[in-house]
Amino acid sequence: MNKFQVCEKFVSINGEGRRAGQLAVFIRFKGCNLSCTYCDTSWANEVDAEYDEMTSQEIYSYIKESGVRNVTLTGGEPLLRDGIKELLKILKTDANLSVEIETNGAVDLKPFCSDDCRPYFTMDYKLPSSGMENSMVLSNFDLLRNGDCVKFVSGTIKDLKQAKMIIDKYNLTNICSVYISPVFGEIEPAEIVEFMAENNMNDVNLQIQMHKVIWNPNERGV
């Protein structure tokens, strides 16, 4: 059985996505294939980042012991971890769990879309200020469905214009939930609201990272 490098495991509220404000049990995996300019968990991608080794069964046991139904697998980039499909299959067999994977948009979702393992996807689309837009796998948009969401982390008006173009081009608001979040400290939420109003961005949700409001923005384990 594969062993995963788990940097953090904890219970908190979901700070963003479809279940923002609800309790979730988080599993944070080490390592990512991107290096976004605004990354707030870059520490988990460092070679010397501390971690615990856990098997799929150990992760499942931890989740069940927490008593929390919402599960968020995050990173880093969870979909790049060897054995992640095995973990997803184990979690899928438990009808009491609702499993979400936070993925960065640079990994093909197709291998994880079979009925025996498919989670809910919360997928980023990396906008220009991230420095990673060229890494996006655009075919992923064809695999999204109701229950999934796409998140656009925006730091500039240029980012917002690109987000609108992608939302319109791929008809995202008719496929899944769509969120725009500000890069913390880089753009005022009021600017995003103004842009949304000027461009009639119906069915798009502005979302503030709730955990950064409740706790110190740099605090871990929340």
C-alpha angles and dihedrals in degrees: 000000000000120000120218129212102234115190096182140007121181147133120249140126121292104256095200143005131055094321098045110157094023125111115262137174110231129209113188117197125204121248140036137201094218135062108204118192092234100039110151095191100046089127088072090058097054118111091235096045111137118245145164120234111234133173123222090257092051091051091049091049091051091050093050093046089055091063090219119130101200112079123193119191109195143153148104091333113323096192092065094059116109109248097018091129089056090053092048091052091052092049092045092060090064107081091192093067129081107202124201127181120203105213129178101227094248097093125077108249096198097092089057099049101085115117093246095062112013113133127186108277123222098188128186124217105206111225127208097274090058090066089223105085093112089063095063118122100221094188087071089078089069090059099053122104143170109310094037125094139202119217125203113196104201130193103165142028087254088059091051092051090051091047091053091049092052093045091052096041094053096034088232099167089062093050108040143344116295126206135183117200128183121240098250109259095000104084133018116244088228089065090055092049090050091051092048091051094047090051099041092237097182119186092017116123126217107215130188116204095254096198090060090056096047096043137023106293091236097047117120129215095038 
